[in-house]
Amino acid sequence: MSKKILLFFFLFSSYLLNAQYTTVINSNRPGFSESPYSVGLGIYQLETGLFFNTHKIGRTFGSNLVFRTSFFKDRLEFNTNLTFQKDKIAYEKVFNAYYFNSGLSKFTVGAKYLVYEQEYEDKSKEVRSWKKRHAFDWKRLIPSVAVYLGVNTNAVGDIYKQEGVTPKIGVLLQNNLSKKLNIVTNVFYDNIGSDYSELSYILTGTFSLNNEWSTFLEHKGSYKGSQVNNDFGIGVAYLSSRHFQIDASTRLNFNGKTSEHYTAIGFSFRLDRHIIPFTEVDENGNKVEYTELIRPKKKKFFGRFIEKAVNFFKFKKKKEENSSRKRPARKRKQSTTQKAIKKKKGGFFDFLKRKKKKKKKKDDTKNDN
């Protein structure tokens, strides 16, 4: 496994160069932010984990699952986000009295599309100037940009239901400041048109420690009516193999006068069915083009029925024509011996007459003597 590849394409902090697909898994865990890059065509990726949240009036235990894949275009990704949780809520001002809620609390289906991808110069090929080779590429300040559109289905448990199906939109940005450090920025407007509408932003910095380990630091701010939440998170991720990642994180959420503590562990796994496109060239470097065979289209039922009927009547007519034809007369062939004899002066009987005359002439000469 190439160390350079692992270094450039590591999980959530993947270093991408003009491509969506990466040879190593590109996961959004363990942070809450989302990269603008898709997983790539032919990739089926699962990101899941367990979380435990404690707050003033109780605690929550649950599991989150995100499924990601790409169809039609390499820049387009479809994803599904599910959260199942169980809440233990205490009654206020009542000692040792509490109740439980459990069920599906989140079911969101969405898609994102990479609108603009920033390209960076490969300064490692610069050999004339050490200064230019190590100079900062100011293009890195211009981020890659993607747009997100999702739907909160409201197909959740009764206790977690809101007003109905609501849309969610967002803008996803990413700056690769170096081969090891990148910054991801998200802005979301969630539950649009309902009393639970929320405007939020997420700012995440990710740093690759080595070929296998990376860490992140994240801040999330959200505004829901007059309520303001500030969430700070930190975590690590370990690359076990090209297609498998393990992660752990912890967070603090300050919500007005109260605070919450959040802890999570999880993993990401992908099934790689990506096919890398290539162009076949000949010895001179010219593109090899193949002529596509044009296959006749299969006829439908009525077309096949009509064709068989026409062929049947053609066969019947041809049979009648063959039966009306007269049988040709047979000709006797002469044997080869007779042909050879016939070629000599007048045929077989003339040959016998000549032989008889010669014999008679010979007898006459004998008698004269």
C-alpha positions in Angstrom: 0.0 0.0 0.0 1.5 3.3 -1.1 2.3 5.7 1.7 1.8 8.7 -0.6 -1.7 7.5 -1.5 -2.6 7.0 2.1 -1.3 10.4 3.0 -3.1 12.2 0.3 -6.4 10.4 0.5 -7.2 10.0 4.1 -10.8 9.7 5.2 -12.6 12.9 6.0 -9.4 14.9 5.2 -8.9 13.4 1.8 -6.6 15.3 -0.5 -8.3 15.3 -3.9 -6.9 16.2 -7.3 -9.5 16.6 -10.1 -11.3 13.4 -9.1 -14.2 12.3 -7.0 -13.1 8.7 -6.6 -10.2 8.0 -4.3 -8.2 4.8 -3.8 -8.8 5.1 0.0 -12.1 5.6 1.7 -13.4 9.2 2.0 -15.6 9.4 5.1 -17.4 12.3 6.7 -17.1 10.8 10.1 -16.4 11.5 12.9 -17.3 15.2 12.5 -20.8 16.6 11.7 -19.7 18.6 8.6 -19.9 17.2 5.1 -17.2 17.4 2.3 -18.3 18.8 -1.1 -16.8 15.8 -2.8 -18.9 12.7 -3.6 -17.7 9.1 -3.1 -17.5 8.4 -6.9 -19.3 6.2 -9.3 -19.6 2.6 -8.4 -19.0 3.2 -4.6 -21.5 2.0 -2.0 -20.4 3.4 1.4 -21.8 2.9 4.9 -20.9 5.3 7.8 -22.4 4.3 11.2 -21.7 4.5 14.9 -23.1 4.6 18.5 -23.5 7.8 20.5 -24.2 8.7 24.1 -25.5 12.1 25.1 -26.0 13.4 28.7 -27.9 16.6 29.5 -29.6 18.3 32.5 -32.9 16.4 32.4 -31.7 13.0 31.2 -29.6 11.0 28.8 -29.8 9.7 25.2 -28.3 6.6 23.7 -28.6 5.9 20.0 -27.1 5.0 16.6 -26.6 6.9 13.5 -26.3 5.5 9.9 -25.5 7.2 6.7 -25.5 5.5 3.3 -23.8 7.2 0.4 -23.5 6.3 -3.3 -23.2 8.0 -6.7 -25.1 7.5 -9.9 -25.2 9.1 -13.4 -22.3 11.5 -12.8 -19.1 11.3 -10.7 -19.9 14.7 -9.2 -23.4 13.8 -8.0 -24.0 11.9 -4.8 -27.1 10.5 -3.1 -27.3 9.9 0.6 -29.6 8.7 3.3 -29.3 9.7 7.0 -31.0 7.7 9.7 -30.9 8.2 13.5 -32.4 5.8 16.1 -32.3 6.9 19.7 -33.6 6.0 23.2 -34.2 8.9 25.7 -34.3 8.7 29.4 -36.0 11.8 30.7 -36.4 12.7 34.3 -39.4 14.6 35.8 -38.5 18.0 37.1 -38.5 18.5 40.8 -39.4 14.8 41.3 -36.7 12.6 42.9 -35.9 9.3 41.0 -38.9 9.7 38.6 -38.3 9.4 34.9 -39.7 8.0 31.7 -38.4 6.6 28.3 -38.8 7.5 24.7 -37.4 5.5 21.8 -37.8 5.4 18.0 -36.5 6.7 14.8 -35.7 10.4 15.4 -34.3 11.3 11.9 -34.9 10.2 8.4 -33.4 12.5 5.7 -32.8 11.8 2.0 -30.6 14.1 0.1 -28.2 14.7 -2.8 -25.2 17.0 -3.4 -23.5 18.1 -6.5 -19.9 19.5 -6.9 -20.4 22.8 -8.8 -16.7 23.9 -8.7 -13.5 21.9 -8.0 -10.4 23.8 -7.3 -7.2 22.7 -9.0 -3.8 23.0 -7.4 -0.3 23.2 -8.8 2.1 20.3 -8.3 5.1 22.2 -7.1 7.1 19.1 -6.3 8.1 19.0 -10.0 9.7 22.5 -9.7 13.5 21.8 -9.7 14.9 25.2 -10.7 13.9 27.1 -7.6 13.7 25.9 -4.0 11.7 29.0 -3.1 9.0 28.3 -5.7 8.8 24.7 -4.8 8.0 25.5 -1.2 6.0 28.7 -1.8 2.3 28.7 -0.7 -0.2 28.2 -3.6 -2.7 31.1 -3.1 -5.2 29.2 -5.2 -5.8 27.1 -2.1 -7.7 30.0 -0.5 -10.4 29.5 -3.2 -12.6 26.5 -2.0 -14.2 23.7 -3.9 -18.0 24.3 -3.8 -21.0 21.9 -3.8 -24.7 22.4 -3.2 -26.9 20.2 -1.1 -30.7 19.5 -1.3 -32.5 17.2 1.1 -35.9 16.3 2.5 -36.8 15.5 6.1 -39.3 12.8 5.5 -40.9 12.9 9.0 -41.2 9.1 8.8 -40.1 8.9 12.4 -41.5 8.0 15.8 -44.5 9.8 17.1 -42.6 11.6 19.8 -40.1 13.0 17.2 -42.6 14.0 14.5 -42.7 17.6 13.5 -45.2 19.5 11.2 -44.6 17.4 8.1 -42.1 16.9 5.3 -39.7 19.8 5.2 -36.8 20.7 2.8 -33.2 21.2 3.7 -30.6 23.1 1.6 -27.0 23.8 2.1 -23.6 25.0 0.7 -20.5 22.9 1.2 -17.0 24.3 0.9 -13.5 22.8 1.3 -10.0 24.4 1.2 -7.0 22.0 1.0 -4.5 24.3 2.6 -1.8 21.7 2.3 -1.3 18.0 1.8 -2.1 17.4 5.5 -4.4 20.2 6.5 -7.8 21.2 5.1 -10.8 23.3 6.2 -14.4 22.3 5.6 -17.2 24.9 5.9 -20.9 24.1 5.8 -24.0 26.4 5.9 -27.4 24.7 6.2 -31.0 26.0 6.4 -33.1 23.1 7.8 -36.8 22.5 8.3 -37.7 25.3 5.9 -41.2 26.7 6.3 -41.9 25.1 9.7 -41.9 26.4 13.3 -38.7 24.3 13.7 -36.7 26.0 11.0 -33.0 26.2 11.9 -30.0 28.1 10.4 -26.6 26.5 11.2 -22.9 26.6 10.2 -20.1 24.1 10.7 -16.4 24.8 10.6 -14.0 21.8 10.7 -10.2 21.6 10.5 -8.7 18.2 9.8 -5.0 17.3 10.1 -3.3 14.0 9.0 -0.8 12.9 11.7 0.7 10.1 9.6 -0.3 7.5 7.1 -3.0 5.9 9.4 -4.0 8.5 12.0 -5.8 11.9 11.6 -7.5 14.3 14.0 -10.1 17.0 13.7 -11.4 20.1 15.6 -14.9 21.4 14.9 -17.3 24.1 15.9 -21.0 24.1 15.1 -23.3 27.1 15.6 -27.1 26.9 15.2 -29.9 29.4 15.5 -33.5 28.2 16.1 -35.7 31.2 16.8 -34.2 33.0 19.8 -32.3 29.9 20.9 -28.5 29.8 20.1 -26.4 26.6 20.4 -22.7 26.4 20.3 -21.1 22.9 19.8 -17.4 22.1 20.0 -16.0 18.7 19.0 -12.7 16.9 18.8 -11.8 13.4 17.6 -9.5 11.0 15.9 -9.8 8.5 13.0 -7.7 5.4 12.2 -7.4 3.9 8.7 -7.4 0.2 9.2 -7.4 -0.6 5.5 -8.2 1.0 2.1 -11.9 0.5 2.6 -12.3 0.5 6.4 -12.0 3.3 9.0 -12.5 3.4 12.8 -13.3 6.7 14.6 -14.0 8.2 18.1 -15.1 11.7 19.1 -16.3 13.8 22.0 -18.3 17.1 22.1 -19.6 19.8 24.4 -22.8 21.6 23.5 -23.7 24.9 25.3 -27.4 25.6 25.0 -28.1 28.8 26.9 -27.9 28.0 30.7 -27.4 24.2 30.1 -24.7 22.1 28.6 -24.6 18.6 27.1 -21.8 16.1 26.7 -21.7 13.9 23.6 -19.5 10.8 23.0 -19.4 8.6 19.9 -17.5 5.7 18.3 -18.1 4.3 14.9 -16.7 3.0 11.6 -17.0 3.5 7.9 -16.9 0.8 5.2 -17.2 0.9 1.5 -17.8 -1.6 -1.3 -15.7 -0.5 -4.3 -17.1 -1.3 -7.7 -15.6 1.8 -9.4 -14.2 1.3 -13.0 -11.4 3.7 -13.9 -12.0 4.9 -17.5 -9.1 4.6 -20.0 -8.4 5.2 -23.7 -6.7 2.5 -25.8 -4.0 3.8 -28.1 -1.8 2.2 -30.8 2.0 2.2 -31.2 2.0 5.7 -32.4 -0.2 7.1 -29.6 -3.3 7.5 -31.7 -6.7 6.6 -30.2 -8.0 3.2 -31.3 -11.6 3.4 -32.4 -13.8 0.3 -32.9 -16.8 0.1 -35.2 -19.9 -0.8 -33.2 -21.8 -3.8 -34.6 -25.4 -2.8 -35.5 -27.7 -5.7 -34.5 -31.1 -6.0 -36.1 -33.9 -5.0 -33.7 -36.1 -7.9 -32.5 -39.6 -7.8 -33.9 -42.5 -7.9 -31.6 -45.2 -10.5 -31.6 -47.4 -9.2 -34.4 -44.3 -8.5 -36.6 -43.1 -12.1 -36.1 -46.6 -13.5 -36.9 -46.9 -11.5 -40.1 -43.4 -12.5 -41.2 -44.1 -16.2 -40.7 -47.4 -15.9 -42.6 -45.7 -14.3 -45.6 -42.9 -16.9 -45.6 -45.5 -19.7 -45.5 -47.4 -18.5 -48.6 -44.1 -17.9 -50.4 -43.0 -21.5 -49.7 -46.4 -22.8 -50.9 -46.2 -20.9 -54.2 -42.7 -22.1 -54.8 -43.7 -25.7 -54.2 -46.5 -25.4 -56.8 -44.1 -24.0 -59.4 -41.7 -26.9 -58.8 -44.5 -29.5 -59.2 -45.6 -28.0 -62.6 -42.2 -28.4 -64.2 -41.7 -31.3 -66.7 -39.2 -34.0 -66.0 -36.2 -33.7 -68.3 -35.5 -36.7 -70.6 -32.5 -38.8 -69.8 -29.7 -39.1 -72.3 -27.6 -42.2 -72.6 -23.9 -41.7 -72.3 -21.5 -43.5 -74.6 -18.7 -45.6 -73.0 -15.2 -44.3 -73.2 -14.0 -47.3 -75.3 -16.7 -46.7 -77.9 -15.8 -43.1 -78.0 -12.1 -43.9 -78.6 -13.0 -46.3 -81.4 -15.5 -43.9 -82.9 -12.8 -41.3 -83.2 -10.9 -43.5 -85.7 -12.2 -43.1 -89.3 -15.9 -43.8 -89.3 -16.6 -45.8 -86.2 -16.6 -49.4 -85.2 -18.4 -51.0 -88.2 -16.2 -49.2 -90.7 -13.2 -50.5 -88.8 -14.5 -54.1 -89.2 -15.1 -53.6 -92.9 -11.5 -52.3 -93.4 -10.1 -55.2 -91.5 -12.1 -57.7 -93.6 -10.9 -56.0 -96.8 -7.3 -56.2 -95.7 -7.6 -59.9 -94.9 -9.2 -60.6 -98.3 -6.5 -58.7 -100.1 -3.8 -60.6 -98.2 -5.4 -63.9 -99.2 -5.6 -62.9 -102.9 -1.9 -62.1 -103.0 -1.1 -65.5 -101.6 -3.2 -67.3 -104.2 -1.5 -65.3 -107.0 1.9 -66.5 -105.8 
